[in-house]
Amino acid sequence: MSERITLKRGKRPPPQRARPSAPRARVKGPNSGRLMAPAVSLGAAGIALFAAWLYQLPDKLWMATAVGVAEAGFAVKSVEVTGLKTMSRLPVYTAALDGASDSMLLVDLDDVRDRLLMLPWVKDASVGRRLPDTLSIEITERKPYAIWQYRGAHRLVDMDGAVLPSDDITRYAKLPIVVGKGANTEAANLIALLHDYPAAAKHVAGAVWIGERRWDLKLKSGETLALPDDYAEAKNALGNFVRIDRDSGLVDKGFTRFDMRLADRLTVRISQNDKKPPVARQDTQASGGTEI
């Protein structure tokens, strides 16, 4: 979806450039009309070739001629934007028009792109000229990936952990919740892990990044599942948890915590409110828990 905006702009500051006290006097003369004539006569198609020729001129003459081209009609008058789905268009227009000159030849496309990439929702951007008077901008937005809870605040983040400003974060209530320092940048690994085990993922309400090294999964039924530090070991532990839950039943059976940080065992903690402990296949004392 694209939208074209026509600009009605007041006077803007001249390009920031070194110039003599009477710049126009330096370029007027018998050749100045000849320099402008190709741009006006060739029209939109020929201005590109004319611009290439201009780049070979001395700096002062190039600047003056480019300003003259703008006065002849080749100034930025509209901006066409595509790719926006979530973010407001106004910051895009502001970034596009924040340069030092209105001349189509003097607009620094790389500079415009750099300003666009500073916007929180912009993952990538391409900028081009559409002569005689239009800037064409294509935006690739960042995609909401998780809700990051840290220091009492909830923030929307993308898969790289970049924070995305949102006036109504409740719109994204179905996204996974990750908690703790650094959890925003680790969310992609967690979601990839859960994606491989949908039988476990359906039970997960959120996850806490512990000590900036491993995950505790918070299940919808109230239990906590502690995973090991290493990603491969965490993946193996989650697979084992799915298998044991399928064969013996673990979730919503009166346990409060499943500890799978050690590769060769599953340690469970029993709720103190239960009159009778759940039956395990193998019982041993383990610091207030039961090993299976």
Helices and strands as residue ranges (DSSP letters): E 2-6, H 23-27, H 32-54, H 59-71, E 78-82, H 90-96, H 109-117, E 122-130, E 134-141, E 146-150, E 153-157, E 163-164, G 169-172, E 177-179, H 183-195, H 198-201, E 204-210, E 214-219, E 224-226, H 231-248, E 255-259, E 267-270, E 285-286, E 289-291
